[in-house]
Amino acid sequence: MNDGIAWLDDALGREGYSLTMVKGITPEALAVHLGAQPGTLIDADTPGAREFFHGPGSSKLPDWAMVGEAADGWSFALETPEVGHRDDRLAPGRDLRARHTVVDILDTTMDPPAVTVTVGGETEWTLAENGTDQVDHPVSRRLVAEAGFLAYPHGVFRDDASQDTGTTDVYRILGDHYGLSLPRAAVTAARLPHVFTEPRVLLHPQTPCPACGEPRMLPHTAGPGDARLVCAYYKVRNAPGYPPQGCPGELSASTPPDAVRKEPNPKYDALRLPGAS
């Protein structure tokens, strides 16, 4: 059954969420890109798993994602909207979006949902504050033709006088165009694997980027033994003053402590996983 994604706002919009959909990788590979350790997915059938992640006290857990397979070779991860504020998300996300087609939807419940579609490292379509400046994109044209959005020379916007936000139509048309479909029953009942994505070891830079001098170094973990800090402009394409593919500067986690300080993440202290003996 093709559930599409038009139901997302009705089913999840009240609580808020962050959705990442990626074409051509497995759910576990996506989880690792988001910060999880390989081999740490917790199956939904594990006794006590649902209560552990969704019951009382779950707000004190390290950040986690619910991951699964979508239609036509897409994988997805659902998380709370707060994960976007973590520094470690910025650098590994650039790896992911440089190599794959990625659809990001962020609904904080405070602002209209934001949508970003990235193809081969380039932003192809965005929606923010119920508008987009990609006027000629097929999704934009359909929003005007089918969903009451208004076209102007500088962008396509939802009619402010309308009582309907148009979010359901945005998701319907976006899903049609990119072939997006999520298993509604499994998502809403949380019958999917869960995994912790927050770093178990926190890395703190003690020195600026060794390549360009930028003061911000961001945690990057793309797999086992790959913990390091990378420049804030790592793989940021065509940034003024940097190489076309972004600054290559990085610091290894094994670098002497005068460059990188490591700290165990206290959220994992005494954490008892479902199914543990």
Backbone as JSON, one array per atom type, in Angstrom:
{
  "sequence": "MNDGIAWLDDALGREGYSLTMVKGITPEALAVHLGAQPGTLIDADTPGAREFFHGPGSSKLPDWAMVGEAADGWSFALETPEVGHRDDRLAPGRDLRARHTVVDILDTTMDPPAVTVTVGGETEWTLAENGTDQVDHPVSRRLVAEAGFLAYPHGVFRDDASQDTGTTDVYRILGDHYGLSLPRAAVTAARLPHVFTEPRVLLHPQTPCPACGEPRMLPHTAGPGDARLVCAYYKVRNAPGYPPQGCPGELSASTPPDAVRKEPNPKYDALRLPGAS",
  "N": [[0.84, -1.2, 0.0], [0.53, 2.22, -0.82], [1.16, 4.82, 1.13], [1.9, 7.43, 0.88], [2.92, 10.8, 1.86], [1.22, 12.74, 2.67], [-0.26, 12.62, 4.99], [1.3, 13.33, 7.11], [1.21, 15.85, 8.5], [-1.28, 15.86, 9.82], [-0.99, 13.59, 11.47], [1.44, 13.85, 12.89], [2.06, 16.5, 13.24], [1.18, 17.98, 15.49], [2.84, 17.4, 17.65], [5.36, 17.91, 16.71], [8.35, 17.3, 14.78], [11.33, 15.93, 13.27], [12.14, 14.95, 10.1], [14.06, 12.89, 8.09], [14.7, 11.84, 4.9], [16.26, 9.59, 2.72], [17.61, 8.67, -0.37], [18.58, 5.52, -1.56], [20.18, 4.32, 0.47], [20.56, 2.15, 3.37], [18.35, 1.83, 6.24], [19.93, 1.49, 8.59], [22.43, 2.48, 7.76], [21.72, 5.14, 7.36], [21.1, 5.83, 10.0], [23.66, 5.69, 11.15], [24.92, 7.78, 9.79], [23.57, 9.82, 11.03], [24.62, 9.79, 13.51], [24.55, 7.47, 15.07], [25.93, 4.47, 16.58], [27.27, 1.77, 14.68], [25.36, -1.25, 14.33], [23.64, -0.98, 16.52], [20.89, -0.78, 16.47], [17.69, -1.04, 17.93], [15.29, -3.38, 17.96], [11.8, -3.08, 17.26], [10.28, -5.1, 18.34], [11.56, -5.86, 20.62], [11.24, -6.69, 24.01], [9.68, -4.29, 26.03], [10.69, -2.12, 24.65], [9.17, -0.1, 23.33], [7.88, 1.23, 25.48], [10.14, 2.11, 26.8], [11.28, 4.04, 25.08], [9.13, 5.75, 24.6], [7.7, 6.15, 26.88], [7.12, 7.31, 30.33], [9.71, 9.4, 31.49], [11.22, 9.25, 29.2], [12.08, 11.57, 28.06], [14.49, 12.18, 29.18], [16.35, 10.64, 27.99], [19.25, 10.02, 25.87], [19.46, 11.67, 22.64], [17.47, 10.15, 20.11], [16.53, 8.15, 17.23], [13.83, 6.99, 15.2], [13.83, 4.59, 12.78], [13.41, 3.46, 9.36], [12.39, 1.61, 6.37], [11.33, 3.1, 3.39], [9.2, 3.55, 0.49], [10.37, 2.58, -2.82], [13.22, 2.5, -2.57], [13.97, 4.39, -0.67], [15.13, 5.43, 2.56], [14.31, 6.32, 5.95], [14.36, 8.57, 8.78], [12.95, 9.43, 11.82], [12.8, 11.99, 14.17], [12.98, 14.03, 17.17], [12.33, 17.58, 16.92], [14.38, 19.01, 18.1], [16.91, 17.97, 17.57], [18.23, 19.18, 15.5], [19.73, 21.26, 16.52], [22.12, 20.34, 17.41], [25.64, 20.46, 17.28], [27.14, 18.37, 16.16], [25.59, 17.43, 14.13], [25.88, 19.04, 11.93], [28.28, 18.73, 10.38], [28.51, 15.85, 9.57], [26.14, 15.7, 8.19], [26.64, 17.06, 5.87], [28.25, 15.35, 4.4], [26.35, 13.33, 3.87], [24.43, 14.65, 2.29], [25.92, 15.44, 0.15], [26.27, 13.21, -1.34], [23.89, 11.91, -1.85], [20.35, 11.9, -2.67], [18.34, 13.84, -0.69], [15.64, 14.47, 1.45], [14.53, 16.77, 3.72], [12.41, 17.46, 6.4], [11.31, 19.73, 8.71], [9.43, 20.29, 11.5], [8.69, 22.36, 13.92], [6.52, 23.09, 15.4], [6.29, 25.66, 16.23], [6.76, 27.34, 14.12], [5.84, 27.5, 10.6], [6.16, 24.35, 8.86], [9.41, 23.48, 7.61], [10.97, 22.68, 4.57], [13.53, 20.99, 2.84], [15.1, 20.01, -0.08], [17.76, 18.18, -1.24], [20.01, 17.49, -3.8], [22.67, 15.68, -4.91], [24.42, 17.29, -3.41], [23.56, 19.86, -3.91], [21.1, 22.31, -3.26], [17.83, 21.75, -4.23], [15.08, 22.29, -3.93], [13.15, 24.28, -1.73], [11.13, 25.04, 1.13], [9.98, 27.54, 3.19], [8.53, 29.33, 5.85], [6.04, 29.05, 4.62], [6.56, 29.53, 1.92], [8.39, 29.62, -1.22], [11.31, 30.29, -3.17], [11.89, 29.04, -5.5], [10.53, 29.36, -8.19], [9.98, 28.18, -10.7], [10.14, 25.47, -10.32], [8.78, 22.15, -10.61], [7.24, 21.29, -8.35], [6.59, 23.72, -7.15], [5.06, 24.9, -9.19], [2.86, 23.18, -9.26], [1.83, 23.63, -6.71], [0.76, 26.15, -7.03], [-1.13, 25.63, -9.04], [-2.79, 23.69, -7.9], [-3.13, 24.0, -5.13], [-3.74, 26.5, -4.15], [-1.66, 28.29, -3.74], [0.13, 31.35, -4.32], [1.66, 32.92, -7.09], [4.48, 34.92, -7.54], [6.9, 37.2, -8.99], [9.2, 36.88, -7.43], [8.81, 34.62, -5.94], [6.83, 31.82, -4.65], [3.96, 31.66, -2.72], [1.92, 30.81, 0.13], [-1.45, 31.84, 0.36], [-2.02, 34.38, 2.55], [-4.48, 35.05, 3.58], [-5.91, 32.76, 3.71], [-7.48, 30.19, 5.62], [-6.47, 27.71, 5.69], [-3.43, 26.05, 6.03], [-2.18, 24.75, 3.99], [-0.32, 22.75, 4.23], [-0.77, 19.96, 4.06], [-1.29, 19.68, 1.33], [1.2, 20.49, 0.33], [2.84, 18.37, 1.21], [1.61, 16.24, -0.11], [2.0, 16.86, -2.85], [4.78, 17.14, -2.94], [5.49, 14.52, -2.22], [4.42, 13.09, -4.39], [6.03, 14.07, -6.49], [8.7, 13.35, -5.86], [8.49, 10.7, -5.27], [7.85, 9.79, -2.64], [6.97, 7.89, 0.17], [5.66, 6.82, 3.21], [5.33, 4.27, 5.74], [2.43, 4.49, 7.23], [0.93, 3.26, 9.41], [2.91, 1.81, 10.81], [4.63, 3.86, 11.56], [3.04, 5.62, 13.15], [2.32, 3.93, 15.22], [4.74, 3.39, 16.3], [6.19, 1.09, 15.57], [8.82, 0.36, 14.72], [12.43, 0.08, 14.24], [14.5, 1.55, 16.8], [17.09, 3.86, 17.67], [19.95, 5.18, 19.32], [21.27, 8.34, 18.65], [22.82, 10.36, 19.62], [26.11, 11.53, 20.41], [28.33, 9.35, 22.2], [30.69, 10.05, 23.27], [31.8, 13.23, 23.9], [33.3, 15.71, 21.96], [35.56, 18.38, 22.24], [36.82, 21.21, 20.75], [40.05, 22.6, 21.11], [41.5, 24.31, 19.76], [41.75, 26.4, 16.81], [40.66, 25.76, 13.35], [43.07, 23.87, 11.66], [43.6, 24.29, 8.98], [42.4, 26.62, 7.91], [41.99, 28.42, 9.96], [39.49, 29.01, 10.97], [37.39, 29.48, 13.78], [35.45, 27.65, 14.63], [35.09, 24.26, 15.14], [33.59, 21.23, 14.29], [32.01, 18.3, 15.62], [32.43, 15.11, 14.05], [31.32, 12.05, 12.94], [31.51, 9.33, 11.06], [31.54, 6.63, 11.12], [32.79, 3.57, 12.72], [35.54, 4.32, 14.79], [35.99, 6.75, 13.57], [35.74, 9.18, 14.77], [36.11, 12.62, 14.92], [37.04, 16.1, 14.65], [35.85, 18.56, 12.48], [36.26, 21.31, 10.19], [34.02, 24.12, 10.36], [33.34, 24.82, 7.82], [33.55, 22.55, 6.37], [33.14, 20.71, 3.51], [31.29, 22.59, 2.62], [29.95, 23.93, -0.07], [31.33, 26.2, -2.42], [31.72, 28.45, -0.73], [32.52, 31.79, -0.02], [35.96, 32.63, -0.06], [36.9, 30.1, 0.49], [37.96, 26.77, -0.59], [36.36, 25.33, -3.56], [34.99, 22.94, -2.84], [34.79, 23.18, -0.13], [36.36, 23.66, 3.13], [39.08, 21.53, 4.02], [39.97, 21.11, 6.6], [40.69, 19.35, 9.63], [40.62, 17.72, 12.86], [41.93, 15.01, 14.58], [40.4, 12.71, 16.88], [42.28, 11.45, 18.36], [44.27, 13.23, 18.6], [46.71, 15.11, 20.46], [45.74, 16.24, 23.8], [45.87, 19.01, 23.94], [44.7, 19.99, 21.69], [42.25, 18.69, 21.21], [39.65, 17.99, 23.41], [38.21, 15.33, 25.19], [35.1, 14.07, 26.43], [33.04, 12.0, 28.36], [29.64, 11.42, 27.49], [27.23, 12.45, 29.68], [24.57, 11.64, 29.57], [24.43, 8.99, 29.0], [25.1, 7.65, 31.27], [24.57, 4.96, 33.41], [22.56, 3.97, 31.78], [20.05, 1.78, 30.92], [19.42, -0.56, 28.58], [16.61, -1.77, 26.62], [15.82, -5.24, 26.9], [18.28, -5.92, 27.91], [20.3, -7.98, 29.95]],
  "CA": [[0.0, 0.0, 0.0], [1.27, 3.46, -0.89], [0.54, 5.77, 2.06], [2.34, 8.79, 0.61], [3.33, 11.52, 3.06], [0.28, 13.82, 2.91], [-0.83, 12.44, 6.32], [2.27, 13.68, 8.16], [0.81, 16.99, 9.32], [-2.38, 15.44, 10.69], [-0.59, 12.56, 12.43], [2.63, 14.17, 13.68], [2.31, 17.93, 13.33], [0.88, 18.58, 16.79], [3.97, 17.2, 18.57], [6.61, 18.35, 16.09], [9.24, 16.22, 14.39], [12.32, 16.11, 12.22], [12.13, 13.79, 9.21], [15.12, 12.82, 7.09], [14.51, 10.75, 3.94], [17.45, 9.5, 1.87], [17.47, 7.69, -1.45], [19.69, 4.66, -1.92], [20.96, 3.73, 1.57], [19.74, 1.39, 4.29], [18.02, 2.55, 7.48], [21.05, 1.51, 9.54], [23.43, 3.42, 7.25], [21.22, 6.47, 7.66], [21.26, 6.04, 11.44], [25.08, 5.97, 11.4], [25.16, 9.15, 9.32], [22.98, 10.75, 11.98], [25.38, 9.76, 14.75], [24.44, 6.2, 15.79], [26.98, 3.47, 16.45], [26.81, 0.63, 13.87], [24.92, -2.44, 15.03], [22.97, -0.66, 17.78], [19.45, -0.64, 16.33], [16.87, -1.8, 18.87], [14.11, -3.79, 17.23], [10.55, -2.7, 17.91], [9.72, -6.25, 19.05], [12.29, -6.08, 21.87], [10.34, -6.44, 25.15], [9.86, -3.04, 26.75], [11.33, -1.07, 23.85], [8.27, 1.03, 23.06], [7.71, 1.98, 26.72], [11.43, 2.72, 27.12], [11.51, 5.23, 24.26], [7.97, 6.62, 24.5], [7.0, 6.22, 28.16], [7.59, 8.3, 31.3], [11.17, 9.48, 31.64], [11.93, 9.15, 27.93], [12.67, 12.87, 27.71], [15.84, 12.26, 29.73], [17.22, 9.76, 27.22], [20.01, 10.66, 24.78], [18.69, 11.8, 21.4], [17.31, 8.9, 19.38], [15.75, 8.2, 16.0], [13.1, 5.82, 14.75], [14.25, 4.47, 11.38], [12.74, 2.42, 8.6], [12.44, 1.63, 4.92], [10.19, 3.69, 2.7], [9.02, 2.99, -0.85], [11.25, 2.92, -3.94], [14.64, 2.65, -2.24], [14.21, 5.44, 0.31], [15.12, 5.16, 3.99], [13.92, 7.52, 6.67], [14.57, 8.66, 10.22], [12.09, 10.39, 12.51], [13.39, 12.42, 15.43], [12.4, 15.26, 17.7], [12.89, 18.72, 16.19], [15.54, 19.62, 18.79], [18.21, 17.41, 17.16], [18.89, 20.07, 14.55], [20.58, 22.23, 17.2], [23.39, 19.72, 17.81], [26.76, 20.78, 16.39], [27.66, 17.21, 15.44], [24.74, 17.17, 12.98], [26.18, 19.9, 10.79], [29.34, 18.21, 9.52], [28.2, 14.6, 8.88], [25.04, 15.92, 7.26], [27.16, 17.52, 4.58], [28.62, 14.12, 3.7], [25.15, 12.65, 3.42], [23.76, 15.41, 1.24], [26.8, 15.56, -1.0], [26.32, 11.94, -2.08], [22.58, 11.3, -2.01], [19.17, 12.76, -2.69], [17.86, 13.9, 0.69], [14.51, 15.34, 1.76], [14.45, 17.1, 5.14], [11.23, 18.2, 6.84], [11.41, 20.11, 10.12], [8.23, 20.91, 12.03], [8.92, 22.68, 15.33], [5.2, 23.5, 15.88], [6.33, 27.1, 16.49], [6.78, 27.99, 12.81], [5.41, 26.58, 9.55], [7.19, 23.36, 8.53], [10.44, 23.84, 6.63], [11.33, 21.55, 3.71], [14.71, 21.18, 2.0], [15.45, 18.87, -0.92], [19.14, 18.31, -1.7], [20.36, 16.48, -4.8], [24.08, 15.77, -5.26], [25.08, 18.38, -2.71], [22.97, 21.14, -4.26], [19.71, 22.48, -2.85], [16.97, 21.76, -5.41], [13.8, 22.93, -3.63], [12.97, 24.58, -0.32], [9.92, 25.73, 1.57], [10.15, 28.15, 4.51], [7.49, 30.34, 6.09], [4.97, 28.83, 3.63], [6.9, 30.08, 0.62], [9.6, 29.14, -1.87], [11.74, 31.16, -4.26], [12.09, 28.23, -6.71], [9.24, 29.59, -8.85], [9.77, 27.33, -11.87], [10.23, 24.05, -9.98], [7.48, 21.51, -10.79], [6.47, 21.29, -7.11], [6.05, 25.08, -6.99], [4.0, 25.12, -10.18], [1.68, 22.42, -8.83], [1.24, 24.31, -5.54], [-0.05, 27.24, -7.57], [-2.25, 25.1, -9.83], [-3.67, 22.77, -7.18], [-3.21, 24.17, -3.68], [-4.05, 27.86, -3.76], [-0.49, 29.15, -3.54], [0.15, 32.49, -5.23], [2.95, 33.08, -7.75], [5.01, 36.26, -7.74], [8.21, 37.09, -9.65], [10.27, 36.52, -6.5], [8.54, 33.4, -5.19], [5.5, 31.23, -4.58], [3.61, 31.74, -1.31], [0.55, 30.5, 0.53], [-2.3, 33.01, 0.55], [-2.1, 34.67, 3.99], [-5.88, 35.18, 3.98], [-6.52, 31.45, 3.78], [-7.46, 29.54, 6.93], [-5.78, 26.43, 5.48], [-1.99, 26.28, 5.87], [-1.7, 24.13, 2.76], [0.76, 21.8, 4.5], [-1.12, 18.65, 3.53], [-1.08, 19.73, -0.11], [2.64, 20.52, 0.1], [3.37, 17.02, 1.37], [1.05, 15.39, -1.17], [2.65, 17.16, -4.13], [6.19, 16.79, -2.77], [5.57, 13.07, -2.27], [4.19, 12.66, -5.77], [7.14, 14.44, -7.37], [9.94, 12.64, -5.53], [8.22, 9.29, -4.99], [8.0, 9.6, -1.2], [5.86, 7.23, 0.84], [6.03, 6.26, 4.51], [4.33, 3.33, 6.27], [1.73, 5.27, 8.25], [0.58, 2.49, 10.6], [4.12, 1.48, 11.55], [5.17, 5.09, 12.13], [2.2, 6.16, 14.22], [2.34, 2.99, 16.34], [6.15, 3.24, 16.71], [6.59, -0.3, 15.36], [10.02, 0.42, 13.89], [13.64, 0.1, 15.07], [14.95, 2.79, 17.41], [18.55, 3.87, 17.84], [20.5, 6.42, 19.87], [22.12, 9.06, 17.69], [23.65, 11.35, 20.3], [27.46, 10.98, 20.65], [28.65, 8.82, 23.53], [31.85, 10.82, 23.72], [31.71, 14.6, 23.41], [34.59, 16.26, 21.57], [35.61, 19.83, 22.36], [38.06, 21.74, 20.14], [40.87, 23.5, 21.93], [42.31, 25.09, 18.82], [40.99, 26.65, 15.57], [40.91, 24.88, 12.21], [44.48, 23.94, 11.26], [43.74, 24.62, 7.56], [41.99, 27.98, 7.54], [41.92, 29.29, 11.12], [38.11, 29.17, 11.43], [37.35, 29.09, 15.2], [34.48, 26.59, 14.93], [35.33, 22.9, 14.69], [32.37, 20.49, 14.59], [32.19, 16.84, 15.73], [32.1, 14.35, 12.85], [31.47, 10.61, 13.12], [30.91, 8.66, 9.91], [31.67, 5.19, 11.28], [33.63, 3.17, 13.84], [36.9, 4.84, 14.81], [36.1, 7.92, 12.71], [35.43, 10.39, 15.54], [37.05, 13.7, 14.69], [36.46, 17.43, 14.52], [36.09, 19.11, 11.15], [36.0, 22.73, 10.06], [32.63, 24.49, 10.14], [33.15, 24.94, 6.37], [33.82, 21.24, 5.77], [32.23, 20.35, 2.41], [30.33, 23.64, 2.3], [30.36, 24.25, -1.43], [31.36, 27.56, -2.98], [31.7, 29.5, 0.28], [33.56, 32.79, -0.33], [37.19, 32.52, 0.68], [37.24, 28.7, 0.75], [37.98, 25.97, -1.82], [35.0, 25.05, -4.07], [34.33, 21.85, -2.12], [34.82, 23.43, 1.3], [37.65, 23.53, 3.82], [39.36, 20.14, 4.41], [40.6, 21.06, 7.91], [40.13, 18.45, 10.62], [41.44, 17.31, 14.01], [41.61, 13.65, 14.99], [40.11, 12.56, 18.31], [43.5, 10.95, 19.02], [45.22, 14.32, 18.67], [47.03, 15.45, 21.86], [44.66, 16.95, 24.44], [45.9, 20.46, 23.8], [43.91, 20.33, 20.51], [40.9, 18.12, 21.35], [39.32, 17.46, 24.74], [37.12, 14.36, 25.13], [34.3, 14.01, 27.66], [31.92, 11.06, 28.24], [28.32, 12.04, 27.51], [26.58, 12.01, 30.92], [23.23, 11.08, 29.35], [24.53, 7.54, 28.89], [25.42, 7.06, 32.58], [23.59, 4.04, 33.99], [21.47, 3.75, 30.84], [19.75, 0.35, 30.79], [18.71, -0.76, 27.31], [15.6, -2.84, 26.61], [16.32, -6.55, 26.58], [19.57, -6.18, 28.54], [20.18, -8.91, 31.09]],
  "C": [[0.87, 1.24, 0.0], [0.56, 4.5, -0.02], [0.9, 7.21, 1.74], [2.87, 9.45, 1.87], [2.35, 12.67, 3.39], [-0.3, 13.77, 4.32], [0.07, 12.95, 7.44], [1.78, 14.8, 9.07], [-0.3, 16.6, 10.29], [-1.9, 14.51, 11.8], [0.53, 13.0, 13.37], [2.81, 15.66, 13.96], [2.07, 18.55, 14.69], [2.07, 18.48, 17.74], [5.27, 17.76, 18.02], [7.53, 17.18, 15.81], [10.28, 16.72, 13.41], [12.34, 14.83, 11.4], [13.25, 13.93, 8.2], [14.85, 11.62, 6.2], [15.67, 10.77, 2.95], [17.27, 8.38, 0.87], [18.74, 6.86, -1.56], [20.59, 4.17, -0.8], [20.01, 2.99, 2.49], [19.38, 2.23, 5.51], [19.18, 2.59, 8.46], [22.15, 2.46, 9.07], [23.01, 4.86, 7.51], [21.4, 6.8, 9.14], [22.71, 6.38, 11.79], [25.43, 7.38, 10.94], [24.64, 10.17, 10.32], [23.63, 10.69, 13.36], [25.34, 8.46, 15.52], [25.69, 5.34, 15.62], [26.46, 2.31, 15.61], [26.39, -0.54, 14.75], [24.16, -2.19, 16.32], [21.47, -0.43, 17.63], [18.72, -1.55, 17.31], [15.55, -2.11, 18.19], [12.84, -3.43, 18.0], [9.93, -3.84, 18.7], [10.47, -6.57, 20.34], [11.37, -5.77, 23.05], [10.68, -5.12, 25.86], [10.39, -1.89, 25.93], [10.42, 0.14, 23.66], [8.09, 1.88, 24.32], [8.99, 2.72, 27.09], [11.6, 4.04, 26.36], [10.34, 6.22, 24.29], [7.23, 6.8, 25.83], [7.54, 7.31, 29.07], [9.12, 8.26, 31.44], [11.92, 9.45, 30.33], [12.58, 10.47, 27.53], [14.09, 13.03, 28.24], [16.84, 11.37, 28.98], [18.12, 10.58, 26.3], [19.13, 10.75, 23.53], [18.64, 10.48, 20.65], [16.46, 9.13, 18.14], [14.97, 6.9, 15.85], [13.33, 5.72, 13.25], [13.5, 3.34, 10.69], [12.95, 2.57, 7.11], [11.16, 2.25, 4.37], [10.11, 3.05, 1.3], [10.15, 3.4, -1.77], [12.68, 3.26, -3.54], [14.97, 3.78, -1.29], [14.28, 4.85, 1.72], [14.76, 6.45, 4.71], [14.24, 7.41, 8.15], [13.66, 9.75, 10.76], [12.68, 10.69, 13.87], [12.62, 13.61, 15.98], [13.03, 16.45, 16.99], [14.14, 19.31, 16.82], [16.88, 19.12, 18.28], [18.96, 18.33, 16.22], [19.81, 21.08, 15.19], [21.95, 21.64, 17.59], [24.48, 20.02, 16.79], [27.2, 19.58, 15.57], [26.79, 16.87, 14.23], [25.18, 17.94, 11.73], [27.2, 19.27, 9.84], [28.98, 16.89, 8.84], [27.04, 14.75, 7.91], [25.52, 16.37, 5.89], [27.67, 16.34, 3.76], [27.4, 13.47, 3.07], [24.54, 13.35, 2.22], [24.63, 15.62, 0.01], [26.72, 14.33, -1.9], [24.94, 11.38, -2.44], [21.51, 12.37, -2.23], [18.53, 12.68, -1.31], [16.69, 14.89, 0.79], [14.46, 15.52, 3.27], [13.16, 17.87, 5.39], [11.38, 18.47, 8.33], [10.14, 20.84, 10.53], [8.44, 21.12, 13.53], [7.63, 22.98, 16.08], [5.14, 25.01, 16.18], [6.24, 27.91, 15.19], [6.22, 27.01, 11.78], [6.52, 25.58, 9.24], [8.15, 23.85, 7.45], [10.85, 22.58, 5.88], [12.57, 21.92, 2.91], [14.97, 19.9, 1.23], [16.84, 19.12, -1.49], [19.45, 17.17, -2.66], [21.83, 16.69, -5.18], [24.8, 16.95, -4.62], [24.52, 19.75, -2.99], [21.5, 21.19, -3.82], [18.83, 22.63, -4.1], [15.64, 22.47, -5.15], [13.7, 23.14, -2.13], [11.6, 25.2, -0.09], [10.19, 26.25, 2.97], [9.13, 29.26, 4.66], [6.4, 30.29, 5.03], [5.27, 29.46, 2.27], [8.19, 29.5, 0.08], [10.0, 30.12, -2.97], [12.08, 30.38, -5.53], [10.78, 28.25, -7.52], [8.96, 28.58, -9.94], [9.88, 25.84, -11.57], [8.85, 23.41, -10.14], [6.62, 21.47, -9.53], [5.83, 22.67, -6.9], [4.9, 25.33, -7.95], [2.71, 24.38, -9.79], [1.03, 23.04, -7.6], [0.36, 25.47, -5.98], [-1.3, 26.69, -8.25], [-3.27, 24.34, -8.98], [-3.96, 23.15, -5.73], [-3.43, 25.61, -3.24], [-2.87, 28.74, -3.42], [-0.48, 30.24, -4.63], [1.55, 32.69, -5.79], [3.27, 34.57, -7.93], [6.36, 36.13, -8.44], [9.32, 36.59, -8.73], [9.96, 35.25, -5.71], [7.09, 32.96, -5.27], [5.13, 31.11, -3.11], [2.17, 31.32, -1.08], [-0.21, 31.81, 0.74], [-2.5, 33.25, 2.04], [-3.55, 34.76, 4.47], [-6.57, 33.83, 4.15], [-6.42, 30.89, 5.19], [-6.72, 28.2, 6.87], [-4.3, 26.7, 5.26], [-1.45, 25.7, 4.57], [-0.65, 23.07, 2.96], [0.46, 20.42, 3.93], [-0.92, 18.6, 2.02], [0.4, 19.76, -0.46], [3.21, 19.11, 0.17], [2.86, 16.08, 0.28], [1.81, 15.6, -2.49], [4.14, 16.84, -4.07], [6.38, 15.28, -2.87], [5.38, 12.53, -3.67], [5.43, 12.9, -6.63], [8.39, 13.6, -7.11], [9.73, 11.15, -5.2], [8.37, 8.94, -3.52], [6.76, 8.93, -0.62], [6.36, 6.58, 2.12], [4.94, 5.31, 5.0], [3.6, 3.94, 7.47], [1.47, 4.48, 9.53], [1.81, 2.19, 11.45], [4.71, 2.71, 12.23], [4.34, 5.53, 13.33], [2.13, 5.23, 15.43], [3.74, 2.72, 16.86], [6.61, 1.79, 16.62], [7.78, -0.39, 14.42], [11.25, 0.43, 14.79], [13.96, 1.5, 15.59], [16.46, 2.71, 17.63], [18.97, 5.21, 18.43], [21.44, 7.06, 18.85], [23.03, 10.09, 18.35], [25.03, 10.77, 20.59], [27.63, 10.47, 22.07], [29.86, 9.51, 24.14], [31.75, 12.2, 23.08], [33.11, 15.13, 23.14], [34.53, 17.78, 21.62], [36.91, 20.34, 21.75], [38.76, 22.69, 21.08], [41.72, 24.42, 21.06], [41.48, 25.35, 17.57], [41.36, 25.66, 14.47], [42.36, 25.0, 11.78], [44.67, 24.33, 9.8], [43.45, 26.08, 7.26], [41.9, 28.93, 8.73], [40.51, 29.57, 11.62], [37.99, 28.69, 12.89], [36.4, 27.95, 15.52], [34.89, 25.27, 14.29], [34.17, 22.06, 15.18], [32.65, 19.0, 14.68], [31.71, 16.13, 14.47], [32.35, 12.88, 13.14], [30.76, 9.92, 11.96], [31.01, 7.14, 10.02], [32.58, 4.87, 12.44], [35.05, 3.74, 13.71], [37.08, 6.11, 14.0], [35.8, 9.22, 13.45], [36.52, 11.43, 15.33], [36.3, 15.01, 14.71], [36.81, 17.97, 13.14], [35.71, 20.59, 11.14], [34.51, 23.0, 9.83], [32.31, 24.64, 8.65], [33.51, 23.65, 5.64], [32.73, 20.89, 4.75], [31.09, 21.35, 2.22], [30.74, 24.21, 0.95], [30.3, 25.75, -1.71], [31.16, 28.65, -1.93], [32.81, 30.5, -0.03], [34.78, 32.63, 0.57], [37.65, 31.11, 0.97], [37.31, 27.94, -0.58], [36.57, 25.62, -2.27], [34.27, 23.95, -3.32], [34.38, 22.03, -0.61], [36.17, 23.16, 1.93], [37.89, 22.09, 4.26], [39.89, 20.01, 5.83], [39.91, 20.14, 8.89], [41.14, 18.18, 11.73], [41.0, 15.92, 14.41], [41.32, 13.62, 16.49], [41.31, 12.03, 19.08], [44.58, 12.01, 19.1], [45.52, 14.63, 20.14], [45.97, 16.36, 22.47], [44.72, 18.46, 24.34], [45.12, 20.92, 22.58], [42.47, 19.86, 20.63], [40.73, 17.58, 22.77], [38.11, 16.54, 24.59], [36.43, 14.26, 26.49], [33.18, 12.99, 27.46], [30.59, 11.81, 28.33], [27.57, 11.55, 28.75], [25.2, 11.41, 30.72], [23.26, 9.56, 29.26], [24.88, 6.88, 30.22], [24.26, 6.2, 33.06], [22.38, 3.82, 33.08], [21.26, 2.25, 30.67], [18.88, 0.14, 29.56], [17.67, -1.84, 27.42], [16.25, -4.17, 26.23], [17.65, -6.89, 27.21], [19.37, -7.08, 29.75], [20.72, -8.27, 32.34]]
}
